[in-house]
């Protein structure tokens, strides 16, 4: 009887901790989003998202953040495309061409797990070193190089995990028909196609929201980059610079910029959820 009461108390305590954890996480989310809305919404306007910064924008005068919005889209899109082109073949090689469970396979996946967890500032330092070696100045190209290095492990590990969900029978049937490894890989990619788009969106979301990786590599400019070797502004850097200002109006614009970035991330999350649901339905 006593043991039953002890188990019941343990269950109640565990349930209490789970509810508390859920409340803290959810409350933190609402607090962050609420703060951004409260402080940023009054400063958000069509002029702000459709105009380039004018003289004195960072001391409270007219202008907008169009340079940062488009700069972020340019950088994140190019880096995600490159990471996808490089990352998906690596995932196929690790899953299809390497013998599963072998030392090389386990070592490769361990390395990408480590790369996945390395802070973005480290990638920024690596990207900066590459730029110095090749004589590349702080520019859109420098930011693309750094963010590509940052997002490759995301694509590799996400696609690798998706390939693990493919039924073994599908691979065996394909191989029994005399298909080559490349043909097997194409069948597997078709099976996880919605999931691959999810991986791409995850990489894009990480790319567009990163600040440490581009702090030393992309530079900053009030103009739109016409060429890839010109400095490019990004939303995270625009938020950072505006929050550093002592002028309340500029700080309010920083929260408005954060709201724009949050909306972009929200759209990416919704698309990811849709594709994940589609992938789950496809499996069934």
PASEBA-1860 file (N, C-alpha, C; in nm, 3 decimals):
! residues 284
1> XXXXXXXX> 0.083/-0.121/0.000/0.000/0.000/0.000/0.087/0.126/0.000 ~ 0.192/0.119/0.083/0.282/0.235/0.091/0.352/0.259/-0.042 ~ 0.391/0.149/-0.110/0.459/0.163/-0.239/0.368/0.226/-0.344 ~ 0.238/0.195/-0.337/0.142/0.253/-0.430/0.133/0.404/-0.408 ~ 0.130/0.446/-0.279/0.123/0.589/-0.249/0.249/0.661/-0.296 ~ 0.364/0.595/-0.278/0.490/0.655/-0.322/0.490/0.675/-0.473 ~ 0.442/0.574/-0.548/0.436/0.585/-0.693/0.341/0.697/-0.736 ~ 0.229/0.710/-0.665/0.133/0.815/-0.697/0.194/0.953/-0.674
9> XXXXXXXX> 0.268/0.967/-0.561/0.332/1.094/-0.533/0.439/1.126/-0.636 ~ 0.515/1.024/-0.676/0.617/1.044/-0.779/0.553/1.089/-0.911 ~ 0.439/1.028/-0.944/0.369/1.066/-1.068/0.319/1.210/-1.060 ~ 0.265/1.247/-0.941/0.215/1.384/-0.926/0.330/1.486/-0.934 ~ 0.443/1.452/-0.871/0.558/1.543/-0.875/0.609/1.557/-1.018 ~ 0.619/1.443/-1.089/0.665/1.448/-1.228/0.570/1.529/-1.315 ~ 0.440/1.508/-1.294/0.340/1.583/-1.370/0.349/1.732/-1.340 ~ 0.374/1.765/-1.211/0.388/1.905/-1.173/0.507/1.972/-1.241
17> XXXXXXXX> 0.620/1.900/-1.245/0.739/1.954/-1.311/0.716/1.971/-1.461 ~ 0.645/1.877/-1.524/0.616/1.889/-1.667/0.526/2.009/-1.695 ~ 0.424/2.027/-1.610/0.336/2.142/-1.628/0.411/2.273/-1.607 ~ 0.499/2.275/-1.506/0.578/2.394/-1.479/0.671/2.425/-1.595 ~ 0.736/2.322/-1.648/0.826/2.341/-1.762/0.750/2.394/-1.884 ~ 0.634/2.331/-1.911/0.552/2.377/-2.023/0.507/2.521/-2.006 ~ 0.471/2.557/-1.883/0.426/2.694/-1.855/0.541/2.792/-1.876 ~ 0.662/2.756/-1.827/0.777/2.846/-1.841/0.815/2.867/-1.987
25> XXXXXXXX> 0.816/2.757/-2.064/0.854/2.768/-2.205/0.750/2.850/-2.282 ~ 0.622/2.816/-2.262/0.515/2.888/-2.331/0.509/3.034/-2.288 ~ 0.526/3.056/-2.156/0.524/3.192/-2.105/0.639/3.275/-2.161 ~ 0.758/3.213/-2.172/0.873/3.284/-2.228/0.848/3.323/-2.373 ~ 0.787/3.230/-2.449/0.756/3.259/-2.588/0.660/3.377/-2.600 ~ 0.553/3.374/-2.521/0.456/3.484/-2.527/0.517/3.616/-2.478 ~ 0.608/3.606/-2.381/0.673/3.727/-2.332/0.760/3.790/-2.439 ~ 0.837/3.706/-2.509/0.926/3.757/-2.614/0.846/3.818/-2.729
33> XXXXXXXX> 0.748/3.741/-2.777/0.666/3.790/-2.888/0.586/3.913/-2.847 ~ 0.533/3.910/-2.725/0.456/4.024/-2.675/0.541/4.150/-2.664 ~ 0.665/4.134/-2.617/0.755/4.249/-2.606/0.786/4.308/-2.743 ~ 0.813/4.219/-2.840/0.842/4.266/-2.976/0.722/4.340/-3.034 ~ 0.602/4.283/-3.015/0.481/4.347/-3.067/0.456/4.481/-2.999 ~ 0.469/4.483/-2.867/0.438/4.604/-2.790/0.533/4.719/-2.825 ~ 0.663/4.685/-2.837/0.762/4.790/-2.861/0.786/4.818/-3.009 ~ 0.759/4.719/-3.095/0.791/4.736/-3.236/0.675/4.775/-3.325
41> XXXXXXXX> 0.553/4.731/-3.289/0.438/4.756/-3.376/0.411/4.905/-3.399 ~ 0.424/4.992/-3.298/0.400/5.136/-3.322/0.496/5.197/-3.423 ~ 0.613/5.138/-3.441/0.713/5.194/-3.532/0.714/5.125/-3.669 ~ 0.634/5.021/-3.682/0.631/4.948/-3.809/0.537/5.017/-3.907 ~ 0.587/5.042/-4.026/0.506/5.108/-4.128/0.552/5.061/-4.265 ~ 0.470/5.093/-4.364/0.505/5.055/-4.501/0.632/5.127/-4.546 ~ 0.647/5.252/-4.504/0.767/5.327/-4.542/0.892/5.260/-4.486 ~ 0.881/5.205/-4.368/0.998/5.144/-4.306/1.045/5.020/-4.380
49> XXXXXXXX> 0.952/4.940/-4.431/0.990/4.815/-4.498/1.007/4.832/-4.648 ~ 0.979/4.951/-4.700/0.987/4.971/-4.845/1.091/5.075/-4.886 ~ 1.161/5.134/-4.789/1.259/5.238/-4.821/1.398/5.199/-4.772 ~ 1.497/5.254/-4.841/1.635/5.239/-4.795/1.662/5.342/-4.686 ~ 1.762/5.319/-4.600/1.794/5.420/-4.498/1.841/5.549/-4.564 ~ 1.793/5.659/-4.513/1.837/5.788/-4.561/1.939/5.846/-4.462 ~ 1.995/5.959/-4.497/2.095/6.019/-4.409/2.039/6.043/-4.270 ~ 2.107/5.991/-4.171/2.063/6.009/-4.033/1.958/5.911/-3.987
57> XXXXXXXX> 1.938/5.802/-4.060/1.836/5.705/-4.020/1.867/5.647/-3.882 ~ 1.994/5.626/-3.854/2.032/5.565/-3.727/2.044/5.666/-3.613 ~ 2.003/5.789/-3.640/1.990/5.887/-3.531/1.847/5.940/-3.526 ~ 1.755/5.863/-3.588/1.614/5.895/-3.573/1.549/5.963/-3.690 ~ 1.622/5.983/-3.801/1.562/6.051/-3.917/1.495/5.951/-4.010 ~ 1.456/5.997/-4.132/1.373/5.917/-4.221/1.450/5.802/-4.284 ~ 1.372/5.707/-4.338/1.430/5.594/-4.407/1.370/5.464/-4.360 ~ 1.423/5.354/-4.411/1.369/5.224/-4.376/1.478/5.117/-4.371
65> XXXXXXXX> 1.434/4.993/-4.370/1.526/4.880/-4.356/1.519/4.786/-4.477 ~ 1.480/4.840/-4.591/1.470/4.756/-4.711/1.605/4.694/-4.745 ~ 1.713/4.767/-4.721/1.847/4.713/-4.749/1.875/4.588/-4.664 ~ 1.831/4.591/-4.538/1.854/4.478/-4.449/1.765/4.359/-4.484 ~ 1.640/4.388/-4.521/1.547/4.279/-4.557/1.597/4.206/-4.680 ~ 1.627/4.282/-4.786/1.673/4.219/-4.910/1.812/4.159/-4.894 ~ 1.897/4.225/-4.816/2.030/4.170/-4.791/2.022/4.036/-4.721 ~ 1.933/4.024/-4.623/1.915/3.896/-4.554/1.862/3.789/-4.649
73> XXXXXXXX> 1.767/3.827/-4.735/1.711/3.731/-4.829/1.816/3.686/-4.931 ~ 1.896/3.781/-4.980/2.003/3.746/-5.075/2.100/3.647/-5.011 ~ 2.148/3.683/-4.892/2.250/3.603/-4.826/2.196/3.465/-4.789 ~ 2.078/3.462/-4.725/2.023/3.334/-4.679/1.985/3.244/-4.796 ~ 1.931/3.302/-4.902/1.891/3.221/-5.018/2.013/3.159/-5.086 ~ 2.115/3.240/-5.110/2.236/3.188/-5.177/2.304/3.083/-5.091 ~ 2.317/3.110/-4.960/2.382/3.014/-4.871/2.303/2.884/-4.861 ~ 2.170/2.893/-4.856/2.088/2.773/-4.846/2.096/2.689/-4.974
81> XXXXXXXX> 2.097/2.756/-5.089/2.109/2.683/-5.217/2.242/2.608/-5.222 ~ 2.351/2.676/-5.185/2.481/2.611/-5.185/2.487/2.497/-5.084 ~ 2.431/2.520/-4.964/2.431/2.415/-4.862/2.351/2.294/-4.906 ~ 2.242/2.318/-4.979/2.160/2.208/-5.030/2.235/2.130/-5.137 ~ 2.298/2.202/-5.228/2.374/2.137/-5.337/2.487/2.052/-5.281 ~ 2.551/2.100/-5.174/2.662/2.026/-5.114/2.613/1.922/-5.015 ~ 2.513/1.957/-4.934/2.472/1.872/-4.823/2.397/1.747/-4.862 ~ 2.305/1.756/-4.960/2.226/1.638/-4.998/2.314/1.527/-5.054
89> XXXXXXXX> 2.408/1.554/-5.146/2.498/1.445/-5.190/2.578/1.382/-5.076 ~ 2.618/1.464/-4.978/2.691/1.408/-4.862/2.600/1.312/-4.786 ~ 2.474/1.351/-4.765/2.380/1.263/-4.694/2.358/1.134/-4.770 ~ 2.345/1.143/-4.902/2.326/1.023/-4.984/2.448/0.932/-4.973 ~ 2.566/0.992/-4.976/2.689/0.912/-4.966/2.696/0.841/-4.831 ~ 2.662/0.912/-4.723/2.668/0.853/-4.590/2.567/0.740/-4.571 ~ 2.452/0.751/-4.637/2.345/0.655/-4.615/2.343/0.543/-4.718 ~ 2.373/0.574/-4.844/2.358/0.476/-4.952/2.491/0.411/-4.989
97> XXXXXXXX> 2.596/0.491/-4.998/2.723/0.439/-5.048/2.812/0.381/-4.937 ~ 2.807/0.441/-4.818/2.886/0.387/-4.707/2.812/0.272/-4.641 ~ 2.886/0.173/-4.597/2.826/0.061/-4.525/2.779/0.109/-4.389 ~ 2.649/0.088/-4.361/2.592/0.135/-4.237/2.652/0.060/-4.118 ~ 2.688/0.136/-4.015/2.748/0.077/-3.897/2.899/0.066/-3.905 ~ 2.958/0.098/-4.019/3.104/0.092/-4.033/3.169/0.207/-3.955 ~ 3.298/0.194/-3.932/3.371/0.296/-3.857/3.366/0.430/-3.928 ~ 3.385/0.430/-4.059/3.384/0.555/-4.136/3.248/0.620/-4.132
105> XXXXXXXX> 3.142/0.539/-4.140/3.006/0.593/-4.136/2.978/0.658/-4.001 ~ 3.013/0.588/-3.892/2.989/0.642/-3.758/3.074/0.765/-3.731 ~ 3.199/0.763/-3.779/3.288/0.877/-3.760/3.237/1.000/-3.835 ~ 3.192/0.979/-3.959/3.141/1.090/-4.041/3.020/1.155/-3.976 ~ 2.928/1.072/-3.927/2.808/1.126/-3.865/2.841/1.196/-3.734 ~ 2.940/1.144/-3.661/2.983/1.210/-3.538/3.040/1.349/-3.569 ~ 3.120/1.357/-3.674/3.179/1.485/-3.713/3.070/1.586/-3.747 ~ 2.968/1.543/-3.823/2.861/1.637/-3.860/2.774/1.673/-3.740
113> XXXXXXXX> 2.763/1.581/-3.643/2.693/1.617/-3.519/2.768/1.727/-3.445 ~ 2.901/1.717/-3.443/2.983/1.819/-3.378/2.972/1.951/-3.453 ~ 2.981/1.945/-3.586/2.969/2.066/-3.667/2.832/2.132/-3.649 ~ 2.729/2.049/-3.631/2.594/2.100/-3.612/2.584/2.183/-3.483 ~ 2.660/2.144/-3.381/2.650/2.211/-3.252/2.749/2.323/-3.229 ~ 2.841/2.344/-3.321/2.941/2.450/-3.303/2.872/2.587/-3.312 ~ 2.901/2.680/-3.220/2.840/2.814/-3.224/2.873/2.887/-3.354 ~ 2.781/2.971/-3.396/2.797/3.038/-3.525/2.914/3.136/-3.526
121> XXXXXXXX> 2.953/3.187/-3.409/3.066/3.279/-3.405/3.195/3.208/-3.448 ~ 3.203/3.078/-3.422/3.319/3.001/-3.466/3.321/2.994/-3.618 ~ 3.205/2.972/-3.679/3.198/2.973/-3.825/3.233/3.111/-3.879 ~ 3.194/3.215/-3.804/3.231/3.351/-3.846/3.381/3.369/-3.847 ~ 3.449/3.315/-3.745/3.595/3.325/-3.740/3.660/3.246/-3.853 ~ 3.606/3.126/-3.881/3.659/3.045/-3.991/3.637/3.115/-4.125 ~ 3.515/3.168/-4.143/3.486/3.241/-4.267/3.576/3.362/-4.283 ~ 3.601/3.433/-4.173/3.690/3.549/-4.178/3.832/3.507/-4.217
129> XXXXXXXX> 3.877/3.393/-4.163/4.011/3.343/-4.197/4.021/3.309/-4.345 ~ 3.915/3.247/-4.398/3.912/3.214/-4.541/3.917/3.342/-4.625 ~ 3.843/3.444/-4.581/3.840/3.570/-4.655/3.976/3.638/-4.655 ~ 4.044/3.634/-4.539/4.178/3.694/-4.532/4.275/3.619/-4.622 ~ 4.266/3.488/-4.623/4.358/3.407/-4.703/4.342/3.436/-4.853 ~ 4.217/3.450/-4.898/4.191/3.473/-5.040/4.179/3.621/-5.076 ~ 4.197/3.708/-4.980/4.191/3.851/-5.007/4.051/3.903/-5.033 ~ 3.950/3.841/-4.972/3.811/3.883/-4.989/3.776/3.981/-4.878
137> XXXXXXXX> 3.721/4.095/-4.913/3.682/4.192/-4.811/3.544/4.157/-4.757 ~ 3.506/4.225/-4.649/3.373/4.204/-4.591/3.267/4.237/-4.695 ~ 3.187/4.139/-4.731/3.095/4.156/-4.842/2.987/4.049/-4.838 ~ 2.896/4.058/-4.933/2.792/3.957/-4.947/2.854/3.820/-4.969 ~ 2.962/3.814/-5.047/3.030/3.687/-5.073/3.086/3.627/-4.944 ~ 3.148/3.712/-4.861/3.200/3.663/-4.735/3.091/3.607/-4.645 ~ 2.976/3.677/-4.640/2.865/3.627/-4.560/2.810/3.496/-4.614 ~ 2.802/3.483/-4.747/2.751/3.360/-4.808/2.843/3.242/-4.776
145> XXXXXXXX> 2.975/3.265/-4.784/3.070/3.158/-4.753/3.050/3.110/-4.608 ~ 3.040/3.204/-4.515/3.027/3.170/-4.374/2.896/3.098/-4.344 ~ 2.786/3.152/-4.396/2.655/3.093/-4.366/2.638/2.959/-4.439 ~ 2.703/2.942/-4.553/2.701/2.811/-4.619/2.767/2.705/-4.531 ~ 2.883/2.740/-4.474/2.951/2.648/-4.382/2.864/2.617/-4.261 ~ 2.789/2.717/-4.216/2.703/2.700/-4.099/2.585/2.608/-4.127 ~ 2.528/2.617/-4.248/2.404/2.544/-4.277/2.426/2.407/-4.341 ~ 2.546/2.377/-4.389/2.570/2.245/-4.447/2.543/2.133/-4.346
153> XXXXXXXX> 2.594/2.142/-4.221/2.563/2.035/-4.125/2.414/2.019/-4.097 ~ 2.339/2.130/-4.102/2.194/2.122/-4.079/2.128/2.038/-4.188 ~ 2.163/2.066/-4.313/2.106/1.991/-4.425/2.149/1.845/-4.419 ~ 2.278/1.820/-4.393/2.331/1.683/-4.392/2.262/1.599/-4.285 ~ 2.256/1.650/-4.163/2.199/1.569/-4.053/2.048/1.554/-4.067 ~ 1.979/1.658/-4.114/1.834/1.648/-4.129/1.798/1.548/-4.238 ~ 1.863/1.557/-4.354/1.835/1.464/-4.463/1.876/1.322/-4.424 ~ 1.987/1.309/-4.350/2.031/1.178/-4.304/1.926/1.113/-4.214
161> XXXXXXXX> 1.869/1.190/-4.123/1.764/1.137/-4.036/1.639/1.102/-4.116 ~ 1.609/1.179/-4.218/1.493/1.149/-4.303/1.514/1.018/-4.379 ~ 1.636/0.996/-4.427/1.664/0.873/-4.500/1.651/0.750/-4.411 ~ 1.672/0.769/-4.281/1.656/0.657/-4.188/1.510/0.614/-4.174 ~ 1.419/0.706/-4.205/1.277/0.674/-4.191/1.221/0.598/-4.311 ~ 1.300/0.585/-4.418/1.253/0.512/-4.536/1.246/0.363/-4.501 ~ 1.134/0.296/-4.530/1.123/0.153/-4.501/1.234/0.073/-4.570 ~ 1.292/-0.021/-4.496/1.401/-0.101/-4.552/1.353/-0.182/-4.673
169> XXXXXXXX> 1.226/-0.219/-4.673/1.172/-0.298/-4.785/1.181/-0.222/-4.916 ~ 1.161/-0.090/-4.910/1.166/-0.011/-5.032/1.306/-0.017/-5.093 ~ 1.407/-0.007/-5.010/1.544/-0.015/-5.060/1.575/-0.155/-5.114 ~ 1.530/-0.258/-5.042/1.557/-0.395/-5.085/1.489/-0.427/-5.218 ~ 1.364/-0.381/-5.232/1.291/-0.407/-5.356/1.359/-0.336/-5.473 ~ 1.402/-0.211/-5.450/1.469/-0.137/-5.556/1.599/-0.205/-5.598 ~ 1.675/-0.251/-5.501/1.801/-0.319/-5.531/1.778/-0.453/-5.599 ~ 1.668/-0.521/-5.561/1.640/-0.652/-5.622/1.604/-0.641/-5.770
177> XXXXXXXX> 1.562/-0.522/-5.812/1.529/-0.500/-5.953/1.653/-0.466/-6.036 ~ 1.769/-0.468/-5.972/1.894/-0.443/-6.044/1.932/-0.297/-6.052 ~ 1.871/-0.215/-5.965/1.902/-0.072/-5.968/2.041/-0.046/-5.913 ~ 2.107/0.055/-5.966/2.236/0.098/-5.914/2.216/0.177/-5.785 ~ 2.325/0.205/-5.716/2.314/0.282/-5.592/2.258/0.422/-5.617 ~ 2.296/0.482/-5.729/2.244/0.615/-5.762/2.094/0.609/-5.789 ~ 2.049/0.504/-5.856/1.905/0.489/-5.881/1.831/0.463/-5.751 ~ 1.892/0.388/-5.660/1.831/0.368/-5.527/1.821/0.502/-5.454
185> XXXXXXXX> 1.928/0.583/-5.463/1.928/0.714/-5.398/1.816/0.803/-5.452 ~ 1.792/0.799/-5.582/1.686/0.881/-5.641/1.549/0.837/-5.590 ~ 1.529/0.706/-5.575/1.403/0.656/-5.521/1.383/0.703/-5.377 ~ 1.490/0.696/-5.298/1.480/0.739/-5.159/1.452/0.888/-5.149 ~ 1.515/0.967/-5.235/1.491/1.112/-5.232/1.348/1.146/-5.272 ~ 1.294/1.073/-5.367/1.153/1.095/-5.404/1.061/1.064/-5.287 ~ 1.097/0.961/-5.210/1.013/0.922/-5.097/1.012/1.029/-4.987 ~ 1.126/1.093/-4.967/1.138/1.191/-4.858/1.134/1.334/-4.911
193> XXXXXXXX> 1.086/1.355/-5.032/1.091/1.487/-5.094/1.030/1.598/-5.007 ~ 0.911/1.580/-4.948/0.860/1.688/-4.860/0.953/1.715/-4.743 ~ 1.014/1.609/-4.690/1.107/1.627/-4.579/1.232/1.702/-4.620 ~ 1.277/1.683/-4.743/1.394/1.755/-4.793/1.365/1.904/-4.797 ~ 1.246/1.941/-4.842/1.208/2.082/-4.842/1.203/2.137/-4.699 ~ 1.163/2.053/-4.605/1.165/2.094/-4.464/1.307/2.123/-4.418 ~ 1.401/2.036/-4.456/1.541/2.057/-4.421/1.594/2.188/-4.481 ~ 1.554/2.216/-4.604/1.597/2.339/-4.670/1.542/2.462/-4.598
201> XXXXXXXX> 1.415/2.454/-4.557/1.355/2.566/-4.485/1.419/2.586/-4.348 ~ 1.453/2.477/-4.281/1.522/2.488/-4.153/1.657/2.557/-4.170 ~ 1.729/2.518/-4.274/1.858/2.581/-4.301/1.840/2.729/-4.335 ~ 1.737/2.760/-4.412/1.710/2.900/-4.448/1.676/2.981/-4.324 ~ 1.595/2.925/-4.234/1.559/2.995/-4.112/1.680/3.023/-4.024 ~ 1.770/2.925/-4.015/1.893/2.947/-3.937/1.981/3.052/-4.005 ~ 1.986/3.049/-4.138/2.072/3.142/-4.211/2.024/3.286/-4.198 ~ 1.894/3.308/-4.209/1.843/3.444/-4.210/1.843/3.507/-4.072
209> XXXXXXXX> 1.847/3.425/-3.967/1.842/3.479/-3.832/1.976/3.486/-3.763 ~ 2.083/3.446/-3.830/2.214/3.443/-3.764/2.279/3.581/-3.769 ~ 2.341/3.618/-3.659/2.410/3.746/-3.653/2.560/3.729/-3.629 ~ 2.597/3.631/-3.544/2.739/3.616/-3.510/2.823/3.577/-3.632 ~ 2.766/3.495/-3.719/2.840/3.448/-3.835/2.869/3.556/-3.937 ~ 2.782/3.658/-3.944/2.800/3.762/-4.046/2.857/3.891/-3.989 ~ 2.878/3.893/-3.858/2.925/4.016/-3.793/3.059/4.062/-3.850 ~ 3.147/3.967/-3.880/3.281/4.001/-3.931/3.296/3.978/-4.081
217> XXXXXXXX> 3.194/3.924/-4.145/3.214/3.877/-4.283/3.132/3.949/-4.388 ~ 3.010/3.991/-4.356/2.925/4.050/-4.460/2.934/4.201/-4.468 ~ 2.990/4.263/-4.362/2.994/4.408/-4.360/2.855/4.466/-4.338 ~ 2.838/4.594/-4.367/2.708/4.659/-4.354/2.704/4.779/-4.446 ~ 2.590/4.797/-4.512/2.576/4.908/-4.605/2.432/4.955/-4.607 ~ 2.415/5.085/-4.624/2.279/5.141/-4.637/2.223/5.121/-4.777 ~ 2.305/5.074/-4.869/2.262/5.052/-5.007/2.247/4.902/-5.034 ~ 2.173/4.871/-5.140/2.160/4.731/-5.182/2.287/4.692/-5.259
225> XXXXXXXX> 2.342/4.574/-5.232/2.462/4.533/-5.305/2.431/4.503/-5.451 ~ 2.502/4.569/-5.540/2.485/4.543/-5.684/2.570/4.425/-5.730 ~ 2.680/4.403/-5.659/2.771/4.294/-5.692/2.797/4.213/-5.566 ~ 2.843/4.092/-5.586/2.860/3.999/-5.475/2.977/4.038/-5.384 ~ 3.066/4.123/-5.433/3.182/4.162/-5.352/3.158/4.293/-5.278 ~ 3.033/4.339/-5.271/2.999/4.460/-5.199/2.939/4.425/-5.063 ~ 2.957/4.512/-4.962/2.899/4.486/-4.830/2.746/4.477/-4.838 ~ 2.689/4.398/-4.749/2.543/4.379/-4.749/2.492/4.385/-4.606
233> XXXXXXXX> 2.384/4.458/-4.587/2.320/4.464/-4.455/2.232/4.341/-4.434 ~ 2.213/4.303/-4.310/2.121/4.195/-4.276/2.031/4.241/-4.161 ~ 1.916/4.179/-4.148/1.823/4.218/-4.043/1.881/4.202/-3.902 ~ 1.945/4.089/-3.870/2.002/4.077/-3.735/2.103/4.187/-3.704 ~ 2.188/4.223/-3.802/2.285/4.329/-3.779/2.216/4.465/-3.766 ~ 2.110/4.487/-3.847/2.035/4.612/-3.837/1.973/4.626/-3.698 ~ 1.919/4.516/-3.646/1.862/4.516/-3.511/1.971/4.548/-3.408 ~ 2.087/4.485/-3.424/2.198/4.505/-3.330/2.243/4.652/-3.329
241> XXXXXXXX> 2.262/4.710/-3.446/2.310/4.847/-3.454/2.206/4.947/-3.401 ~ 2.078/4.921/-3.429/1.974/5.013/-3.383/1.954/5.005/-3.232 ~ 1.965/4.884/-3.177/1.952/4.871/-3.032/2.069/4.935/-2.959 ~ 2.182/4.950/-3.027/2.299/5.013/-2.966/2.284/5.164/-2.955 ~ 2.184/5.220/-3.022/2.163/5.365/-3.021/2.094/5.408/-2.891 ~ 2.131/5.523/-2.837/2.063/5.573/-2.716/1.931/5.644/-2.746 ~ 1.898/5.660/-2.875/1.776/5.733/-2.914/1.656/5.639/-2.908 ~ 1.552/5.672/-2.830/1.437/5.583/-2.814/1.369/5.545/-2.946
249> XXXXXXXX> 1.358/5.640/-3.038/1.292/5.610/-3.165/1.370/5.506/-3.245 ~ 1.502/5.515/-3.243/1.585/5.417/-3.314/1.572/5.280/-3.249 ~ 1.566/5.277/-3.117/1.546/5.150/-3.047/1.409/5.090/-3.080 ~ 1.308/5.176/-3.095/1.176/5.127/-3.136/1.180/5.067/-3.275 ~ 1.258/5.128/-3.363/1.274/5.073/-3.498/1.345/4.937/-3.493 ~ 1.433/4.921/-3.396/1.500/4.791/-3.380/1.398/4.682/-3.349 ~ 1.304/4.712/-3.261/1.199/4.615/-3.229/1.107/4.592/-3.349 ~ 1.085/4.697/-3.428/1.006/4.680/-3.550/1.080/4.589/-3.648
257> XXXXXXXX> 1.211/4.606/-3.658/1.293/4.519/-3.744/1.286/4.375/-3.693 ~ 1.291/4.360/-3.559/1.279/4.227/-3.500/1.144/4.165/-3.531 ~ 1.040/4.248/-3.536/0.907/4.199/-3.570/0.902/4.149/-3.714 ~ 0.966/4.222/-3.806/0.974/4.178/-3.945/1.045/4.044/-3.955 ~ 1.158/4.032/-3.885/1.233/3.905/-3.885/1.150/3.792/-3.824 ~ 1.075/3.822/-3.719/0.990/3.722/-3.656/0.881/3.674/-3.752 ~ 0.824/3.766/-3.827/0.721/3.729/-3.925/0.778/3.637/-4.032 ~ 0.899/3.669/-4.078/0.965/3.584/-4.178/0.988/3.444/-4.122
265> XXXXXXXX> 1.039/3.436/-3.998/1.063/3.307/-3.934/0.932/3.232/-3.914 ~ 0.825/3.305/-3.879/0.694/3.242/-3.860/0.645/3.179/-3.989 ~ 0.662/3.249/-4.100/0.623/3.194/-4.230/0.702/3.067/-4.260 ~ 0.832/3.068/-4.229/0.916/2.950/-4.252/0.869/2.834/-4.165 ~ 0.836/2.862/-4.038/0.789/2.756/-3.947/0.658/2.696/-3.996 ~ 0.566/2.781/-4.041/0.437/2.731/-4.092/0.457/2.643/-4.216 ~ 0.546/2.687/-4.304/0.576/2.606/-4.422/0.640/2.473/-4.383 ~ 0.728/2.477/-4.282/0.792/2.355/-4.234/0.690/2.259/-4.175
273> XXXXXXXX> 0.596/2.312/-4.097/0.491/2.228/-4.038/0.404/2.165/-4.145 ~ 0.372/2.243/-4.246/0.290/2.192/-4.357/0.361/2.078/-4.429 ~ 0.489/2.099/-4.459/0.565/1.996/-4.530/0.586/1.873/-4.444 ~ 0.604/1.893/-4.311/0.619/1.778/-4.221/0.491/1.696/-4.217 ~ 0.376/1.765/-4.214/0.248/1.693/-4.216/0.229/1.619/-4.348 ~ 0.273/1.681/-4.456/0.264/1.618/-4.587/0.353/1.495/-4.595 ~ 0.473/1.504/-4.534/0.564/1.391/-4.531/0.505/1.276/-4.450 ~ 0.440/1.307/-4.337/0.379/1.204/-4.254/0.263/1.138/-4.327
281> XXXX> 0.182/1.217/-4.399/0.071/1.163/-4.476/0.123/1.076/-4.590 ~ 0.235/1.119/-4.650/0.295/1.044/-4.761/0.339/0.905/-4.715 ~ 0.394/0.897/-4.591/0.437/0.769/-4.538/0.321/0.674/-4.516 ~ 0.209/0.730/-4.467/0.092/0.647/-4.440/0.030/0.595/-4.570
END
